[in-house]
Amino acid sequence: MTEQKLSELYHYATDEIHKLTAELYEELHTDKGSPEKDWPLTLENVRNYKKAVIMELESIKHALKEFNEQQLP
């Protein structure tokens, strides 16, 4: 893997996290723009966000591990 490819993987993962964060913000508000007050719904949205962000962070770690393993002599 090249440094360019590693950078692209970092970009993809962080871009996904950005999109997930924007989606969470929207989910934390009703269609009329009021903050969501439904506890079970909010809890579920936060849990889903957390799982998805963790997956993206893990992909960053995996990419770096793969890159470093390929750099060994």
URHUCOR-V371771 format. One record per pair of residues at least 12 apart in sequence whose ideal C-beta (glycine too) atoms are under 6 Angstrom apart, sorted by the first residue. I is the first residue (numbers start at 1). J is the second residue. Records with the same first field share a line. If there is no record, write none. Layout:
# URHUCOR-V371771
I: J + J
This chain:
# URHUCOR-V371771
1: 66 + 67 + 70
6: 63 + 67
9: 63
13: 56 + 59 + 60
16: 56
17: 53 + 56
20: 49 + 52 + 53
24: 49
27: 45
